Every structure is written in structure tokens, then in C-alpha cells.
Amino acid sequence: MADTGSGKGPPARRKRADARRNEETLLEAAAAAFIASGVDVPVRDIAAKAGVGVGTIYRHFPTRADLVVAVYRHQVEACAEACPALLAEDGSPYTALVQWIDLFVDFLVTKHGLAEAMQSGDFETLHAYFLDRLVPVCAVLLEAAAGAGEIRPDIEALELMHGVGNLCIGANKDPRYDARRMVGVLLAGLRLH
């Protein structure tokens, strides 16, 4: 039987794990809401999606900018950490690249609203973090696909990421424009025939 009287044993660790899971749930709900409705989505909508009260969000993230930055970092890490699993799941590095770019597009939809939501110079620091973390991941995927003879070998990671980013700009502003379709066209153009 566990010692529950001191409060210093396993229950404290379980609480920290629960707090991490709650924060993860909040970040995922916020990211989905940002993708669907932009970074100005009402906090009550994010809270409802996460199944928590508005106060819980403000306890974790006192300002909207804090929440947006946390979502930004969370999505960068999710993109970075997805690479090994995607390469291991499928025999095709090109398919892994396409799946990773899809995650990257979700991130970009959120990222384009970030500058508007933040009122400080933190955006530049976050952009450097984004580049440092994701350019090498994209390079691994490109090298794997090129090494398998699936794509042309002369594409640089930053070049591809800029291209995808440019195709995503304004995706939420015109319902007639389908950024994912255009990104698909770009990725199809990398393939060797």
C-alpha cells in the first residue's frame, strides 16, 4: 500500500503527469481551434473543445500570447518528433515526406496568425527556434526520399519549406483557395517519373 499521508510520494508524480496531460489536451484543442478559426478564436471555444473551464486555460496561459506561443512550440515539437515514426511506418520515404508536410501545413496555418497575436519581439526568437528545429528534420526526409530514388535530389529543405510556407499564406482568407491542394501539386513536382 502506498504512503498517502506525506504527499511527497507517487501521488505528487501522478498529479504532475495529470497536469502535463491537461496542458497537452489544452494545447491540442487550441491548435485545432487556431487551425479552424484563427488565433482570435474565443478562449471559451478552446475551453469547450478541451473539456475544461476558461479559468483552467488562464491558469496555464495567463494571456492569449502565452497560449499562442505554447501552441507554436508544441506544434514545432510535434513536427520534429513525427519524422522518425513516419519514416518507420511506411516503406516509402516520399509518403513520409508528404505526411510530414501535411503536419507542417497545419503548423503554418497557426503560425501565420502568430505575429498578429503577439505584441513583442518574441516572434523573431520563435522563428529562429522553428528554423533550427524543423529545417534539419525536413532535410532528413528529403535525403531519405532522394536516396530511395523517389524525388529529385537537388531540393534543399529550407527551399521546400519556404515554398510550402508561401503557398499557405492567406489560406484562411479566401475560401476558393485550397493551400493543401497547391502544396500537393508542389510535392508531386518533386517526384521522379
C-alpha positions as a Python dict, from the first residue, in 0.01 Angstrom:
ca = {
    (1, 'M'): (0, 0, 0),
    (2, 'A'): (136, 342, -92),
    (3, 'D'): (204, 609, 167),
    (4, 'T'): (-50, 884, 109),
    (5, 'G'): (-2, 1081, 426),
    (6, 'S'): (314, 1273, 336),
    (7, 'G'): (208, 1399, -6),
    (8, 'K'): (567, 1352, -128),
    (9, 'G'): (531, 1007, -283),
    (10, 'P'): (370, 878, -601),
    (11, 'P'): (52, 1092, -580),
    (12, 'A'): (262, 1406, -643),
    (13, 'R'): (414, 1247, -955),
    (14, 'R'): (71, 1139, -1072),
    (15, 'K'): (-52, 1497, -1029),
    (16, 'R'): (237, 1629, -1238),
    (17, 'A'): (162, 1372, -1506),
    (18, 'D'): (-205, 1473, -1497),
    (19, 'A'): (-108, 1840, -1523),
    (20, 'R'): (110, 1759, -1825),
    (21, 'R'): (-175, 1566, -1986),
    (22, 'N'): (-414, 1853, -1916),
    (23, 'E'): (-173, 2100, -2071),
    (24, 'E'): (-125, 1871, -2371),
    (25, 'T'): (-502, 1849, -2414),
    (26, 'L'): (-531, 2227, -2393),
    (27, 'L'): (-254, 2277, -2650),
    (28, 'E'): (-408, 2028, -2891),
    (29, 'A'): (-752, 2185, -2854),
    (30, 'A'): (-608, 2533, -2901),
    (31, 'A'): (-409, 2424, -3208),
    (32, 'A'): (-721, 2269, -3364),
    (33, 'A'): (-922, 2583, -3287),
    (34, 'F'): (-649, 2807, -3429),
    (35, 'I'): (-635, 2599, -3747),
    (36, 'A'): (-1014, 2606, -3785),
    (37, 'S'): (-1085, 2965, -3680),
    (38, 'G'): (-756, 3154, -3648),
    (39, 'V'): (-571, 3273, -3339),
    (40, 'D'): (-853, 3510, -3243),
    (41, 'V'): (-1090, 3222, -3167),
    (42, 'P'): (-1269, 3285, -2834),
    (43, 'V'): (-1100, 3123, -2535),
    (44, 'R'): (-1436, 2976, -2431),
    (45, 'D'): (-1440, 2779, -2760),
    (46, 'I'): (-1095, 2637, -2685),
    (47, 'A'): (-1202, 2552, -2330),
    (48, 'A'): (-1514, 2374, -2457),
    (49, 'K'): (-1308, 2178, -2712),
    (50, 'A'): (-1063, 2075, -2436),
    (51, 'G'): (-1343, 1992, -2192),
    (52, 'V'): (-1222, 2240, -1929),
    (53, 'G'): (-1329, 2572, -1787),
    (54, 'V'): (-1198, 2903, -1916),
    (55, 'G'): (-1021, 2956, -1581),
    (56, 'T'): (-813, 2642, -1641),
    (57, 'I'): (-678, 2788, -1963),
    (58, 'Y'): (-589, 3117, -1795),
    (59, 'R'): (-423, 2928, -1508),
    (60, 'H'): (-191, 2760, -1758),
    (61, 'F'): (-166, 3051, -2004),
    (62, 'P'): (-235, 3395, -1849),
    (63, 'T'): (-251, 3575, -2186),
    (64, 'R'): (-353, 3483, -2540),
    (65, 'A'): (7, 3543, -2649),
    (66, 'D'): (124, 3287, -2390),
    (67, 'L'): (-121, 3035, -2532),
    (68, 'V'): (-26, 3107, -2893),
    (69, 'V'): (347, 3074, -2815),
    (70, 'A'): (287, 2747, -2629),
    (71, 'V'): (84, 2611, -2923),
    (72, 'Y'): (359, 2725, -3161),
    (73, 'R'): (629, 2544, -2961),
    (74, 'H'): (407, 2238, -2917),
    (75, 'Q'): (347, 2215, -3292),
    (76, 'V'): (716, 2261, -3373),
    (77, 'E'): (799, 1974, -3140),
    (78, 'A'): (519, 1756, -3280),
    (79, 'C'): (651, 1814, -3634),
    (80, 'A'): (1007, 1741, -3530),
    (81, 'E'): (917, 1428, -3335),
    (82, 'A'): (694, 1288, -3612),
    (83, 'C'): (979, 1233, -3857),
    (84, 'P'): (1124, 905, -3722),
    (85, 'A'): (781, 749, -3680),
    (86, 'L'): (671, 849, -4028),
    (87, 'L'): (986, 705, -4184),
    (88, 'A'): (943, 382, -3986),
    (89, 'E'): (570, 341, -4065),
    (90, 'D'): (587, 325, -4441),
    (91, 'G'): (828, 177, -4687),
    (92, 'S'): (819, 498, -4889),
    (93, 'P'): (1021, 798, -4772),
    (94, 'Y'): (822, 1010, -5018),
    (95, 'T'): (498, 914, -4841),
    (96, 'A'): (661, 1002, -4508),
    (97, 'L'): (764, 1340, -4654),
    (98, 'V'): (409, 1407, -4777),
    (99, 'Q'): (262, 1316, -4437),
    (100, 'W'): (517, 1537, -4261),
    (101, 'I'): (443, 1829, -4492),
    (102, 'D'): (74, 1787, -4404),
    (103, 'L'): (164, 1834, -4035),
    (104, 'F'): (382, 2128, -4133),
    (105, 'V'): (88, 2289, -4318),
    (106, 'D'): (-125, 2261, -4002),
    (107, 'F'): (155, 2433, -3814),
    (108, 'L'): (187, 2707, -4076),
    (109, 'V'): (-182, 2790, -4064),
    (110, 'T'): (-137, 2862, -3692),
    (111, 'K'): (199, 3032, -3740),
    (112, 'H'): (72, 3293, -3985),
    (113, 'G'): (-157, 3431, -3715),
    (114, 'L'): (117, 3436, -3454),
    (115, 'A'): (275, 3768, -3547),
    (116, 'E'): (-63, 3938, -3525),
    (117, 'A'): (-133, 3787, -3182),
    (118, 'M'): (200, 3885, -3028),
    (119, 'Q'): (294, 4237, -2940),
    (120, 'S'): (665, 4186, -2868),
    (121, 'G'): (987, 4087, -3039),
    (122, 'D'): (945, 3725, -2925),
    (123, 'F'): (830, 3630, -3273),
    (124, 'E'): (1185, 3655, -3412),
    (125, 'T'): (1317, 3426, -3137),
    (126, 'L'): (1040, 3176, -3210),
    (127, 'H'): (1109, 3190, -3582),
    (128, 'A'): (1476, 3107, -3520),
    (129, 'Y'): (1368, 2819, -3295),
    (130, 'F'): (1135, 2698, -3572),
    (131, 'L'): (1414, 2703, -3831),
    (132, 'D'): (1671, 2540, -3602),
    (133, 'R'): (1431, 2262, -3512),
    (134, 'L'): (1249, 2188, -3839),
    (135, 'V'): (1493, 2251, -4125),
    (136, 'P'): (1711, 1953, -4021),
    (137, 'V'): (1401, 1732, -3992),
    (138, 'C'): (1284, 1826, -4341),
    (139, 'A'): (1638, 1763, -4468),
    (140, 'V'): (1631, 1407, -4327),
    (141, 'L'): (1304, 1337, -4507),
    (142, 'L'): (1427, 1486, -4833),
    (143, 'E'): (1752, 1289, -4815),
    (144, 'A'): (1563, 966, -4747),
    (145, 'A'): (1325, 1022, -5039),
    (146, 'A'): (1609, 1124, -5273),
    (147, 'G'): (1819, 828, -5156),
    (148, 'A'): (1529, 595, -5239),
    (149, 'G'): (1514, 747, -5589),
    (150, 'E'): (1163, 883, -5530),
    (151, 'I'): (1232, 1256, -5567),
    (152, 'R'): (1481, 1478, -5740),
    (153, 'P'): (1795, 1520, -5530),
    (154, 'D'): (1850, 1892, -5582),
    (155, 'I'): (1589, 2029, -5339),
    (156, 'E'): (1707, 2193, -5017),
    (157, 'A'): (1498, 2170, -4700),
    (158, 'L'): (1474, 2545, -4643),
    (159, 'E'): (1382, 2597, -5008),
    (160, 'L'): (1095, 2346, -4984),
    (161, 'M'): (976, 2488, -4652),
    (162, 'H'): (971, 2840, -4795),
    (163, 'G'): (773, 2715, -5095),
    (164, 'V'): (518, 2540, -4876),
    (165, 'G'): (501, 2845, -4649),
    (166, 'N'): (436, 3078, -4939),
    (167, 'L'): (158, 2853, -5067),
    (168, 'C'): (-8, 2866, -4723),
    (169, 'I'): (-9, 3244, -4685),
    (170, 'G'): (-363, 3371, -4682),
    (171, 'A'): (-515, 3022, -4691),
    (172, 'N'): (-784, 3126, -4441),
    (173, 'K'): (-874, 3448, -4621),
    (174, 'D'): (-1014, 3311, -4947),
    (175, 'P'): (-1239, 3004, -4935),
    (176, 'R'): (-1177, 2946, -5306),
    (177, 'Y'): (-805, 2889, -5243),
    (178, 'D'): (-701, 2540, -5133),
    (179, 'A'): (-347, 2561, -4996),
    (180, 'R'): (-329, 2186, -4934),
    (181, 'R'): (-411, 2118, -5298),
    (182, 'M'): (-137, 2354, -5412),
    (183, 'V'): (111, 2201, -5168),
    (184, 'G'): (15, 1862, -5315),
    (185, 'V'): (95, 1992, -5661),
    (186, 'L'): (433, 2115, -5537),
    (187, 'L'): (515, 1781, -5376),
    (188, 'A'): (405, 1590, -5688),
    (189, 'G'): (651, 1804, -5882),
    (190, 'L'): (938, 1668, -5670),
    (191, 'R'): (875, 1312, -5785),
    (192, 'L'): (1094, 1140, -6036),
    (193, 'H'): (897, 984, -6318),
}
